[in-house]
Amino acid sequence: MTVLTASAKLYEWFTENDSFCLDYDFNKVFQENQDKKDRESACVVNALEQFDEMQFTSSAEVGGKKVWTLKKPLNAFPQTLDLTPDTCLQMSHVINGFCEYIQDDSSLCDPMNISEQNVVTLLTICATLIKDKSEENGNDDIGFLGEM
């Protein structure tokens, strides 16, 4: 496991929970591998410490156990993304090409004004393609795609 992997899983954990305690919650989020538990726990702690540094969580020791708690609800943490003009143009080509393919102009993308809705549309396109390919290969276990 890497710190990045741990961060992604913890981010998902915090979509449903407002706190995390390594002793109580580790096995709910991460598959326990006794041979690597110390190393995996270190990755998780590093990720949580980064969350503290980013002001995403605040930690406190209670009863000898460290608990990380969200500072505010997860959806109250907007993120800013800087995109190059070329990336915006490529996004609009993909989105607009897909809209043309499905004959639906409701999600057309303006490369001069990329919005969160454009990112959601792009994610929906990707999820649809992955789902179709998974079903084509007989793999019904598509995990996160079931939520889109």
N, C-alpha and C positions, 0 to 999 in steps of 0.2 A: 504494500500500500504506500501511496505517496501522500504528502500533505494536501495536494490538490484533490486527490480522490477523497480523502477524509473531509475536506471542506465542502465538496459537492454533496456528500451524504449528510453532513450536518446541516447544510443549508436546506436540504429536503426535510430533515427532521424538524427544523424550526418552522416549516410551513404549517405543521400540525401541533407543535409543542412550544411552550415559551421558556423552557429551561432544559438543561442537560447536566446530568451528573454521571461521571465516568463509571462509578461503581454500580449505579442502578440502570443506566440506559445504554451502556456500551453494547451489550448483546442484543438489544432491540434494533440497533442501527447497523452494526457490523457483525458479519459472520465470525463466530469465535473459532480461532485456530490456536489452540493452546501453545503450539510451538512458536508462534509469532505474536502472541498476545502482547508481550511487553513492547515489541517494536511497533505494532499497530496502535497500541495505546499512546505511545510517544507521538506518532503522527497525528492522532486525534487531539492530544493536548496542544501540540504545535498549532494545529488549525484553530482550536478554540482560543489560544493566546493571540493569534492574528485577528480573530474576531474582536477580542477585547481592544487591541491596538486600533482597529478600524472604527471603534465606538459602536459596533454592532451588538455586542454583549457586554455585560459587566459580570465579574466573577467575585464570589465570596466563599470563604470556608465556613461551613456550618457542621457542627458535630464531627469535626475531623475530616469532612468530605468537601471537596471543592465543587461548587455548582455555578454554572454559567447561565445567565438569564438574559433574554432579549431586553434591550433598552426600550424598545417600542415594538408594536406589531410589525411583522415582516413586511407587509404591504405598504408600510410607511417609510420604507427605505428605497426611494427611487434611485436608479443608477443612470449615469450619463455616459453616452457612448459617442466618441468622435469617429466619423467615417470619412475616408478620402472620397473625392469626387468619382474616381474610378469604381470604388466599391458601391457607391450609390447608383451609378449607372448600371453596373452588373446586376444589382438587386432588382432594379426596375426592369431590366431585360428578362430576368427569370420570372418575376411576378407577372409582368404584362404578357409574356409568352404563354404562361400557364393560363391566365385569364382568357387569352385568345383561344387556346386549345379547348377550354371548357365552355367557351362562348358565354362568359359572364364578365361584364365590365365593372361590376360593383367594387372590385378590389384593385383597380388599376393604380399604379405607383408613379408618382412624380419624382424623378431623380433629384430635383432641386429642393424637395421638401419631404424627406424620409420621415415617417412617423412610426410610433410603436405599433400601430395597426399593420404597417408594412412588414415589420419584423414578425408579427404574429402570423400574417399570411405566408411569409416565407417558411416559418416553422411548420405551418399546416401542410404546405406543399411537400416539405421534406418528410414529415410524418406519414403522409399519404403514400409517398413513393416507398418508404421503408416498409410500411404495412403491406402494400401490394407485393413487394419483393419477398417479404417474409411468408406471406400466404402462398405465393407461387412456389416457394421452397418447402412448403409444408410445416413451417415453424409458426405455431400459434402463440408462442410466448414472446410477445413484443413489449412487455413490461410497461415502461413509461408512456408508450404511445396510446395505451388504452385510456389515458386521461385526456388526450387531445380531442 
